[in-house]
Amino acid sequence: MVLLWFISGVVMLFVTYPRLTQEERIPHLQSVNPGLVKVNPAEALATFGGKPDKIRLNMLSARPVYHLMMPDGWHSIWADSGQVLSVNLELIRHSAHAFLPGQSISTIHLLDRDLWSISSSLNPHRPLYQVSFDNGDILYLSSHTSEVVLDTTRSERAWNWLGSVIHWVYITPLRFDHPEAWRQVIMWLSLPATVMGLIGIWLGIDRIRIRRRYKGGRITPYRGWAKWHHVSGLFAGVLCFTWLFSGWLSVKPFDLFSGRRLSPAESQVWAAKPSGAIPPALPIHIENTEKIGEVEWLYFAGKPYLLGLAKQRTVLFDADSGKPLPGFSSASLSAQAAQLLPGSKVKQAALLQHGDRYYYGKHLETLSPVIRIDLDDAVETTYYIDPATSRIVASHDSDSRIYRWLFAALHRLDFAPFDNAEVPRWVIVIVFSLGGTILSVAGLVMGWRRLTRA
């Protein structure tokens, strides 16, 4: 298993598990035409009742459509007629062709999940339409909104069989239907391997001789595969141990350290949406030079705003006039942040142009600059906020900061100077993975010989 983890880990450096990012999704959307919208959000909400967590507007078949995230999942309604969207095969075909124009569809299946669509983020869209194309591409579309929610290519899937599927032991029924059992499998595979690695390091150091060398001037007493095992263990043993240990931590064993997510209470306080507030109607004209593929309704500090999602950036608009806004000041964001955790106050707020030790790498590439706000609570909570949209894009406390070093730093080697320099980090990971591969192969050969010895 350790051998497979080394090999699959290298593959994962270059091919990630299939997902559809906002950067990939937005360019495929039609430009929103506010002039076609005849139904306001309040009328759309009245059709379904309840309070939505999110309201979005985009175009489907050249018609505007609202998507409302309700407690039981996504619901959609045409914004020009007020009729509830009925997703059918014709609409699915149109959406799939709009996403991949010029490609021929081979099959369409309705499924709950498969190996590539097990992410919990897709749950509000299930069941999913799986649309397969002749060139090997596969799209997954929501049965509630007819939107493409996941894309994957034949090459991506093939490499993932050697990468993420092996690395994360992604056996679909186990991972999806029995997530706790899956977590236990990962935990009890990696823990014995970690202990074995630690014992191996101790034995390897104990057997090495630098001054009083073995016969023939050798620093190791071993020959053949045992020598390869000893030397590669001395070279890559420490990283082998830290990789196994941090991989064990990734499934949060015994409720130890983990990353931090915003709680529903924090989100509600941040938005401060008034009880019974009615989302404003979309302005007839939105002033922007870029193509807006989607509009989202947003509340911050009790006031509604519109977010326009364009290809290169997200634009904040005044909800009444449709005019673009410059963003939010550090003072206004700090004032709202002070209310997030009862009894806490803002210690400091700083504009980060190039991130810090906890906001780096992919976060930094996706969104920068951000404003970091530190609170004085017992766990020293920190929020990273996009001043252009008011969105909290990351948060940390003392627990998640420890997790950042014990998992992210040890497992991905994303610490200075490699945290924002991928190529040097790749080289180091590949070199030490090669050492770990030799170590594992040598161990397997010796173990097999021991087991089969007459």
QUIFEN-V845041 format. One record per residue. N is the residue number from 1. PHI is phi as a letter, one per 20 degrees, with the letter a starting at -180 (999 if undefined). PSI is psi in whole degrees, 0 to 359 (999 if undefined). Layout:
# QUIFEN-V845041
n->N phi->PHI psi->PSI
n->N phi->PHI psi->PSI
This chain:
# QUIFEN-V845041
n->1 phi->999 psi->321
n->2 phi->f psi->319
n->3 phi->g psi->315
n->4 phi->f psi->324
n->5 phi->f psi->321
n->6 phi->f psi->313
n->7 phi->f psi->312
n->8 phi->f psi->328
n->9 phi->f psi->323
n->10 phi->f psi->318
n->11 phi->g psi->320
n->12 phi->f psi->342
n->13 phi->f psi->329
n->14 phi->d psi->335
n->15 phi->c psi->113
n->16 phi->e psi->168
n->17 phi->f psi->142
n->18 phi->g psi->131
n->19 phi->b psi->159
n->20 phi->d psi->111
n->21 phi->e psi->163
n->22 phi->f psi->324
n->23 phi->f psi->330
n->24 phi->e psi->324
n->25 phi->f psi->313
n->26 phi->g psi->317
n->27 phi->f psi->340
n->28 phi->e psi->350
n->29 phi->e psi->148
n->30 phi->f psi->155
n->31 phi->f psi->131
n->32 phi->f psi->133
n->33 phi->d psi->98
n->34 phi->f psi->334
n->35 phi->f psi->341
n->36 phi->e psi->350
n->37 phi->f psi->118
n->38 phi->d psi->345
n->39 phi->d psi->129
n->40 phi->e psi->164
n->41 phi->g psi->325
n->42 phi->f psi->318
n->43 phi->f psi->323
n->44 phi->f psi->319
n->45 phi->f psi->324
n->46 phi->f psi->333
n->47 phi->f psi->322
n->48 phi->d psi->334
n->49 phi->m psi->169
n->50 phi->n psi->180
n->51 phi->d psi->120
n->52 phi->f psi->148
n->53 phi->e psi->336
n->54 phi->b psi->144
n->55 phi->c psi->126
n->56 phi->c psi->155
n->57 phi->c psi->128
n->58 phi->b psi->189
n->59 phi->d psi->141
n->60 phi->c psi->121
n->61 phi->l psi->41
n->62 phi->m psi->18
n->63 phi->c psi->144
n->64 phi->f psi->143
n->65 phi->b psi->137
n->66 phi->e psi->140
n->67 phi->d psi->122
n->68 phi->d psi->124
n->69 phi->e psi->102
n->70 phi->e psi->169
n->71 phi->g psi->331
n->72 phi->e psi->13
n->73 phi->p psi->189
n->74 phi->e psi->141
n->75 phi->c psi->146
n->76 phi->c psi->150
n->77 phi->b psi->137
n->78 phi->f psi->131
n->79 phi->e psi->357
n->80 phi->d psi->338
n->81 phi->c psi->339
n->82 phi->n psi->5
n->83 phi->e psi->144
n->84 phi->f psi->135
n->85 phi->f psi->128
n->86 phi->d psi->109
n->87 phi->f psi->125
n->88 phi->c psi->178
n->89 phi->f psi->323
n->90 phi->f psi->317
n->91 phi->f psi->322
n->92 phi->f psi->317
n->93 phi->f psi->316
n->94 phi->f psi->314
n->95 phi->f psi->320
n->96 phi->f psi->317
n->97 phi->f psi->327
n->98 phi->f psi->328
n->99 phi->f psi->320
n->100 phi->c psi->75
n->101 phi->f psi->143
n->102 phi->n psi->355
n->103 phi->e psi->147
n->104 phi->e psi->131
n->105 phi->e psi->134
n->106 phi->e psi->313
n->107 phi->b psi->157
n->108 phi->c psi->125
n->109 phi->c psi->146
n->110 phi->d psi->121
n->111 phi->c psi->161
n->112 phi->e psi->313
n->113 phi->a psi->160
n->114 phi->b psi->193
n->115 phi->g psi->326
n->116 phi->e psi->350
n->117 phi->c psi->36
n->118 phi->e psi->356
n->119 phi->g psi->136
n->120 phi->f psi->340
n->121 phi->f psi->342
n->122 phi->e psi->355
n->123 phi->g psi->318
n->124 phi->f psi->347
n->125 phi->d psi->354
n->126 phi->f psi->151
n->127 phi->f psi->163
n->128 phi->d psi->146
n->129 phi->e psi->121
n->130 phi->e psi->115
n->131 phi->d psi->115
n->132 phi->d psi->139
n->133 phi->d psi->159
n->134 phi->f psi->331
n->135 phi->e psi->3
n->136 phi->n psi->350
n->137 phi->f psi->147
n->138 phi->c psi->132
n->139 phi->d psi->147
n->140 phi->d psi->124
n->141 phi->d psi->146
n->142 phi->f psi->136
n->143 phi->e psi->356
n->144 phi->d psi->326
n->145 phi->c psi->348
n->146 phi->m psi->18
n->147 phi->e psi->150
n->148 phi->f psi->123
n->149 phi->d psi->350
n->150 phi->a psi->140
n->151 phi->c psi->150
n->152 phi->b psi->145
n->153 phi->d psi->165
n->154 phi->f psi->317
n->155 phi->f psi->317
n->156 phi->f psi->316
n->157 phi->f psi->320
n->158 phi->f psi->314
n->159 phi->f psi->328
n->160 phi->f psi->335
n->161 phi->f psi->329
n->162 phi->e psi->350
n->163 phi->d psi->260
n->164 phi->f psi->322
n->165 phi->f psi->315
n->166 phi->f psi->315
n->167 phi->f psi->319
n->168 phi->e psi->7
n->169 phi->l psi->56
n->170 phi->e psi->74
n->171 phi->e psi->112
n->172 phi->g psi->307
n->173 phi->g psi->323
n->174 phi->f psi->312
n->175 phi->f psi->320
n->176 phi->e psi->314
n->177 phi->e psi->335
n->178 phi->c psi->67
n->179 phi->f psi->325
n->180 phi->f psi->321
n->181 phi->f psi->319
n->182 phi->f psi->316
n->183 phi->f psi->319
n->184 phi->f psi->322
n->185 phi->f psi->312
n->186 phi->f psi->317
n->187 phi->f psi->317
n->188 phi->e psi->359
n->189 phi->e psi->317
n->190 phi->e psi->330
n->191 phi->f psi->308
n->192 phi->f psi->324
n->193 phi->f psi->323
n->194 phi->f psi->314
n->195 phi->f psi->317
n->196 phi->f psi->318
n->197 phi->f psi->319
n->198 phi->f psi->317
n->199 phi->f psi->320
n->200 phi->f psi->320
n->201 phi->f psi->315
n->202 phi->f psi->315
n->203 phi->f psi->321
n->204 phi->f psi->318
n->205 phi->f psi->322
n->206 phi->f psi->327
n->207 phi->e psi->346
n->208 phi->e psi->144
n->209 phi->c psi->117
n->210 phi->e psi->316
n->211 phi->e psi->295
n->212 phi->e psi->86
n->213 phi->f psi->165
n->214 phi->f psi->174
n->215 phi->g psi->134
n->216 phi->n psi->10
n->217 phi->m psi->15
n->218 phi->f psi->145
n->219 phi->e psi->351
n->220 phi->c psi->143
n->221 phi->e psi->356
n->222 phi->e psi->162
n->223 phi->c psi->165
n->224 phi->m psi->221
n->225 phi->f psi->328
n->226 phi->f psi->323
n->227 phi->f psi->315
n->228 phi->g psi->319
n->229 phi->f psi->316
n->230 phi->f psi->310
n->231 phi->f psi->315
n->232 phi->f psi->329
n->233 phi->f psi->322
n->234 phi->f psi->326
n->235 phi->f psi->313
n->236 phi->d psi->5
n->237 phi->f psi->318
n->238 phi->f psi->315
n->239 phi->f psi->327
n->240 phi->g psi->315
n->241 phi->f psi->313
n->242 phi->f psi->326
n->243 phi->f psi->316
n->244 phi->f psi->318
n->245 phi->f psi->314
n->246 phi->f psi->327
n->247 phi->f psi->323
n->248 phi->f psi->319
n->249 phi->f psi->337
n->250 phi->f psi->336
n->251 phi->e psi->15
n->252 phi->l psi->59
n->253 phi->f psi->139
n->254 phi->l psi->31
n->255 phi->l psi->39
n->256 phi->f psi->202
n->257 phi->g psi->149
n->258 phi->b psi->170
n->259 phi->f psi->172
n->260 phi->d psi->137
n->261 phi->c psi->152
n->262 phi->f psi->136
n->263 phi->e psi->158
n->264 phi->g psi->324
n->265 phi->f psi->319
n->266 phi->f psi->316
n->267 phi->f psi->319
n->268 phi->f psi->317
n->269 phi->f psi->320
n->270 phi->f psi->314
n->271 phi->f psi->322
n->272 phi->l psi->43
n->273 phi->f psi->124
n->274 phi->f psi->144
n->275 phi->f psi->129
n->276 phi->m psi->10
n->277 phi->f psi->139
n->278 phi->d psi->122
n->279 phi->g psi->135
n->280 phi->f psi->155
n->281 phi->f psi->154
n->282 phi->f psi->129
n->283 phi->g psi->149
n->284 phi->f psi->327
n->285 phi->c psi->130
n->286 phi->d psi->118
n->287 phi->f psi->108
n->288 phi->a psi->141
n->289 phi->e psi->344
n->290 phi->e psi->159
n->291 phi->f psi->121
n->292 phi->e psi->113
n->293 phi->e psi->340
n->294 phi->b psi->145
n->295 phi->d psi->134
n->296 phi->c psi->138
n->297 phi->e psi->135
n->298 phi->c psi->142
n->299 phi->d psi->138
n->300 phi->b psi->127
n->301 phi->l psi->37
n->302 phi->n psi->0
n->303 phi->d psi->139
n->304 phi->e psi->147
n->305 phi->b psi->168
n->306 phi->d psi->138
n->307 phi->d psi->124
n->308 phi->d psi->122
n->309 phi->e psi->111
n->310 phi->d psi->176
n->311 phi->f psi->318
n->312 phi->d psi->338
n->313 phi->b psi->174
n->314 phi->d psi->129
n->315 phi->d psi->134
n->316 phi->e psi->132
n->317 phi->c psi->150
n->318 phi->f psi->131
n->319 phi->f psi->337
n->320 phi->e psi->313
n->321 phi->e psi->338
n->322 phi->m psi->10
n->323 phi->e psi->142
n->324 phi->f psi->145
n->325 phi->d psi->152
n->326 phi->f psi->350
n->327 phi->o psi->193
n->328 phi->d psi->146
n->329 phi->f psi->160
n->330 phi->f psi->324
n->331 phi->f psi->316
n->332 phi->f psi->323
n->333 phi->f psi->321
n->334 phi->f psi->320
n->335 phi->f psi->321
n->336 phi->f psi->324
n->337 phi->f psi->328
n->338 phi->f psi->342
n->339 phi->e psi->356
n->340 phi->f psi->318
n->341 phi->d psi->118
n->342 phi->g psi->135
n->343 phi->n psi->3
n->344 phi->d psi->158
n->345 phi->c psi->161
n->346 phi->f psi->123
n->347 phi->e psi->313
n->348 phi->a psi->158
n->349 phi->c psi->135
n->350 phi->b psi->141
n->351 phi->e psi->121
n->352 phi->d psi->112
n->353 phi->e psi->330
n->354 phi->c psi->27
n->355 phi->m psi->193
n->356 phi->b psi->196
n->357 phi->f psi->344
n->358 phi->d psi->355
n->359 phi->c psi->99
n->360 phi->b psi->181
n->361 phi->l psi->233
n->362 phi->f psi->322
n->363 phi->g psi->312
n->364 phi->f psi->320
n->365 phi->f psi->323
n->366 phi->f psi->319
n->367 phi->b psi->121
n->368 phi->a psi->142
n->369 phi->e psi->169
n->370 phi->c psi->162
n->371 phi->d psi->125
n->372 phi->e psi->126
n->373 phi->d psi->122
n->374 phi->d psi->131
n->375 phi->d psi->164
n->376 phi->d psi->23
n->377 phi->f psi->175
n->378 phi->f psi->329
n->379 phi->d psi->11
n->380 phi->l psi->58
n->381 phi->f psi->139
n->382 phi->c psi->138
n->383 phi->d psi->140
n->384 phi->d psi->121
n->385 phi->c psi->137
n->386 phi->f psi->111
n->387 phi->f psi->342
n->388 phi->f psi->337
n->389 phi->c psi->348
n->390 phi->m psi->5
n->391 phi->f psi->136
n->392 phi->e psi->112
n->393 phi->e psi->344
n->394 phi->a psi->158
n->395 phi->b psi->153
n->396 phi->b psi->154
n->397 phi->c psi->184
n->398 phi->f psi->324
n->399 phi->f psi->312
n->400 phi->f psi->333
n->401 phi->f psi->322
n->402 phi->f psi->317
n->403 phi->f psi->323
n->404 phi->g psi->320
n->405 phi->e psi->320
n->406 phi->f psi->331
n->407 phi->d psi->293
n->408 phi->g psi->312
n->409 phi->f psi->315
n->410 phi->f psi->324
n->411 phi->e psi->323
n->412 phi->d psi->353
n->413 phi->l psi->33
n->414 phi->e psi->62
n->415 phi->c psi->162
n->416 phi->g psi->137
n->417 phi->e psi->16
n->418 phi->e psi->356
n->419 phi->f psi->328
n->420 phi->d psi->21
n->421 phi->c psi->94
n->422 phi->f psi->315
n->423 phi->f psi->310
n->424 phi->g psi->323
n->425 phi->f psi->319
n->426 phi->g psi->315
n->427 phi->g psi->313
n->428 phi->f psi->315
n->429 phi->f psi->317
n->430 phi->f psi->317
n->431 phi->f psi->312
n->432 phi->f psi->332
n->433 phi->f psi->325
n->434 phi->f psi->317
n->435 phi->f psi->319
n->436 phi->f psi->326
n->437 phi->f psi->315
n->438 phi->f psi->317
n->439 phi->g psi->314
n->440 phi->f psi->318
n->441 phi->f psi->316
n->442 phi->f psi->319
n->443 phi->f psi->320
n->444 phi->f psi->317
n->445 phi->f psi->313
n->446 phi->f psi->321
n->447 phi->f psi->318
n->448 phi->f psi->318
n->449 phi->f psi->321
n->450 phi->f psi->318
n->451 phi->f psi->327
n->452 phi->e psi->4
n->453 phi->f psi->132
n->454 phi->f psi->999
